[in-house]
Structure formats: C-alpha cells, structure tokens
Amino acid sequence: MKILFIVPKNKSLFGDKGKTVHPHIGIAYLCAFLKNNGIETAVFDDGVEKSSSDVFKAIKEIEPDIIGVTIFSYCYGYAYELIKLIKQRSNLPMVLGGPHISTVKGKILDDTSVEFAVKHEGEFTLLELLRELDKKNPDFSSVAGLIWRGKEGRITENIDRPLIEDLDSLPIPDYDIFGIERYACYQQKALPIITSRGCPFGCNYCSVRLSMGQKFRPRSAENVFTEIEYFYRRGWRSFDFNDDCFTLRQDRAERICDMIIDNKLDIRFQLYNGIRVDTVTPELLKKMKKAGCYFISFGCEAGNDKVLKAIKKGITIEQVKNAVNWANAAKINNSVNFIIGHKEETYADAMDTINFARRLPTNFVNFYNLLPYPGTESFEWAKQHASFLIPPDSILENISYRDNKPIFETKEFTKEQREKIISLGFKLYRKKILTFRLGKVLGGLVYLVTGIEIINKFATRFALTNPVGRFIYIRLSKRSS
C-alpha cells in the first residue's frame, strides 16, 4: 500500500508566488508513523513546487494507491480547487485530513466528492483505513475517526477515536521525505517541534479543541530532548516550539531546559505561538534563556479584564504585565497577541486594548481580526447576538485574521468602529515591529515612509516575495488556527 500526501499551497497568505518555509509537521509525523507500520509514503508540497500542475507528474511517477490531502480552514478554498482538478484526472481514492475536517465534519465529502476524511488525530485512523483498503472486502464502518462515502453515496461519520495518550510512542517526524533542502528553514537550520497536543483551557474563540481535544497530553521531557538532540546531531541549531502549552507543566519545561544545558547543546529556540502568561515564572524564564530561548509570544487577546472574563481566557491584564516584565528581565525578546471583535466587546473596550498594547514594554504586538470558527462558542454567540456582515458559511473562505474586514457587528461595536480599531492595531504592530527590527530612529523613519500607501504596498510585496523577507514575516506573524 502506498499513499501520496499532497500539501496545498497557502494562497491566502502569499498568493501564487509564495513558498512554504518548512515542511508540514503533521504530514511529517504521519509519514514516519506509517513507514514504521509498513506503508510506503510520498509527499507533494505545492508550496515549494514550481507548478501546481506538477502534481499530476508526481501521481504518474509515484503510482500511489490512495491520495491524501491536508486542509487548513483559512485556505480551504484553494485546497478544494486542487482536489477537484485531481478528481477530474484521476480515479484514485482520496482521503482528507487536517484541522478543517474536525470543523466541518461530513460536509467535507459533500463539498469535494472525495471518498474518505479523517477527523481529529490522523495516525491510527489513517493506518486502519489503509489496511482496510488492502482487503478484498473492506469494512470502513469499523474504523473509528473515519468519515466515508458508501457505494450508494451515503455519507457516514463513524464514532470518534480516543485521542493518543502516549505521544512518546510516536516516531520522530520524517522531514527528509519532503526534500528538506528546498525549504527556507534549511538555510536557517530551524525546525518546528510540537511537544504536546490538546489544551485544557476554555477560550471561547479557539478551535484547537475541535481537532486536538481539551485534554493536555504532553510528551515527556526526555522524549522532547531526544528529538532535539537527534536533529542537533544532524546540524540543526534553531527550533520553533509550535504548541501553546509548552510551559503549562513548569517542571517538564524546566527538565527539557536542564537536559539542553547539561548536555551543552548550543541551540536557540522560540515559542512564537502565544503561550499563556499564567504559566511562566521569573525562575522558569531565566532557565529558558540559559537553555537558548530567544523569543516568546504571549497570548493576551484583550486589554480589558471584563472582556478577558467574557471570553473565558482565565487571565488578567496584571498577569500579562508581569509576564512581559519577567521576560524582559530574563533578556528574552517577546511579543503579545491581541484579537479584536470578541463577545460582548464594545468600542471603549477595544480602545482599552489598543491603549494597553501601546503601554506594554514588549518588543512588539500582534493584532488579529476575530475569526469565529464554526463549532466554537464564539461562533454560536455571534449567530445569536450579532449581525453577520458576510454569510457565516463563507467566513473561512473569504476572510483572513490579518484582514481589516469585520465578520459581524453589534449595536455596541459597529462595523465602522471595528474597522477603525483593527486599523489602529495593524499600525501599532507595524510601528513596533519596525523599531524592534531596525532600531527606534531608523524604524520610526521607515514607519513614517511606509505609511504612504504606494510605498507600503511595495514594501509588503517585497517582504512576501523576497525569500528572506518572507521567512521573517512568517516567523513573526505565524499563529495556530
């Protein structure tokens, strides 16, 4: 049995000319896991190939038994187009996976005419599906976690599969199968690492629990260190910890740092995804710095305690200030993330966020437009209490969290007010990131110059089409969805 994985290009961020910075970590895990279980794997990453049409050459050369496509919600429209083209020219069965499946469930098969989809974690569900396909009389009803289309066209969603408890049992991700030297990360010698799955908190806007569950499932400190050391011995020196909960268990985080220090690994690492401010201490941050941590992003989301309570974030702005001050004291560069458009938020509340962000002694701030993902509490609240400005079923196709396009409005926070606040947030981000990267004087000058629309468009285009500029842009703006 042989499977060809296809990773669609993220057109929502870079358009047709964009290049993917590093291999897809979820597919890298699947490839390693399936190969350990006797399944042949291959990958076509549209983000680094010369042309999307080359996928048909790959299908012809590899001769897979099935094609797997991963889909993220924020660029699913392009993935659907690619799937349609493949279906028109190939009779091979297809299976879809990724976070988007856990959001839309069985609707994905209606939208794409594909035979199979895997919800939540993919390793064991996909393995069982491939083994069933290899049988003369397969029984897909027995595969937990699978969504499938029967011979008569009826779509069936099987029971959920229990989440993987022992993440240490999974192999180290296989990046070599991607042709790692084709990616920008190869030049930087920087790789992503996921040290846990699931998040136990109840933030009302977050879609992570839809795909990875609400139970925190950490890899052991020893297992994480083994992966770091494995890639270190192969020449990699920089690591991006890609999960939100690295510091949730402080003893585990300290143990990872201790092993890096004790074994004298000369590495650098960052936590750019937005860890919680209530899971760090001055002592932990000092140890992280000693182990090589050079950057942390903190998830704040609002500069108003009333809004933080409404969205069930479970933190206070005082804790945000403490975390930033402690990171500064440890000499770790840091940023703070904010979202505009929350449940019950008013214009005055949003201005509190802008003003709080201005005062924070952080290196820079990130602002995002709220995307109410279907299946989240935020989405359900908006359906009941707000007026949608675009059809709810087209949110993920037409809007990016980096757009200044409010998805809904309320009497307390109108469309025009939301656009104004988001614009202020984006300007504050640009000003702070420029002064952080270029210094106060030069950065301030560049900020003023790029405020002229035509120059700003040129600068943005350069950042997204130049390999170095694109790499920096992604590393600074990347966020879990």
C-alpha positions, 0 to 999 in steps of 0.5 A: 500500500502506498499513499501520496500526501499532497500539501496545498499551497497557502494562497491566502497568505502569499498568493501564487508566488509564495513558498512554504518555509518548512515542511508540514509537521503533521504530514511529517509525523504521519509519514514516519508513523506509517513507514514504521507500520509498513506503508510506503509514503510520498509527499507533494508540497505545492508550496515549494513546487514550481507548478501546481500542475506538477502534481499530476507528474508526481501521481504518474511517477509515484503510482500511489494507491490512495491520495491524501490531502491536508486542509487548513480552514483559512485556505480551504478554498484553494485546497478544494480547487486542487482536489477537484482538478485531481478528481477530474484526472484521476480515479484514485481514492482520496482521503482528507485530513487536517484541522478543517475536517474536525470543523466541518465534519461530513460536509467535507465529502459533500463539498469535494466528492472525495471518498474518505476524511479523517477527523481529529488525530490522523495516525491510527485512523489513517493506518486502519483505513489503509489496511482496510483498503488492502482487503478484498472486502473492506469494512470502513464502518469499523474504523473509528475517526473515519468519515466515508462515502458508501457505494450508494453515496451515503455519507457516514461519520463513524464514532470518534477515536480516543485521542493518543495518550502516549505521544512518546510512542510516536516516531520522530517526524520524517522531514527528509521525505519532503526534500528538506533542502528546498525549504527556507528553514534549511538555510536557517537550520530551524525546525518546528517541534510540537511537544504536546497536543490538546489544551485544557483551557476554555477560550471561547474563540479557539478551535484547537479543541475541535481537532486536538481535544481539551485534554493536555497530553504532553510528551515527556521531557526526555522524549522532547530532548531526544528529538532535539538532540537527534536533529542537533546531531544532524546540524540543526541549531534553531527550533520553533516550539509550535504548541501553546502549552509548552510551559503549562507543566513548569517542571517538564519545561524546566527538565527539557531546559536542564537536559539542553544545558547539561548536555551543552547543546548550543541551540536557540529556540522560540515559542512564537505561538502565544503561550499563556502568561499564567504559566511562566515564572521569573525562575522558569524564564531565566532557565529558558534563556540559559537553555537558548530561548530567544523569543516568546509570544504571549497570548493576551487577546484583550486589554480589558479584564471584563472582556478577558472574563467574557471570553473565558481566557482565565487571565488578567491584564496584571498577569500579562504585565508581569509576564512581559516584565519577567521576560524582559528581565530574563533578556528574552525578546517577546511579543503579545497577541491581541484579537479584536471583535470578541463577545460582548466587546464594545468600542471603549473596550477595544480602545482599552486594548489598543491603549494597553498594547501601546503601554506594554514594554514588549518588543512588539504586538500582534493584532488579529481580526476575530475569526469565529470558527464554526463549532466554537462558542464564539461562533454560536454567540455571534449567530445569536447576538450579532449581525453577520456582515458576510454569510457565516458559511463563507467566513473561512473562505473569504476572510483572513485574521490579518484582514481589516474586514469585520465578520459581524457587528453589534449595536455596541461595536459597529462595523465602522468602529471595528474597522477603525480599531483593527486599523489602529492595531495593524499600525501599532504592530507595524510601528513596533515591529519596525523599531524592534527590527531596525532600531527606534530612529531608523524604524520610526523613519521607515514607519513614517515612509511606509505609511504612504500607501504606494510605498507600503504596498511595495514594501509588503510585496517585497517582504512576501516575495523576497525569500528572506523577507518572507521567512521573517514575516512568517516567523513573526506573524505565524499563529495556530488556527 
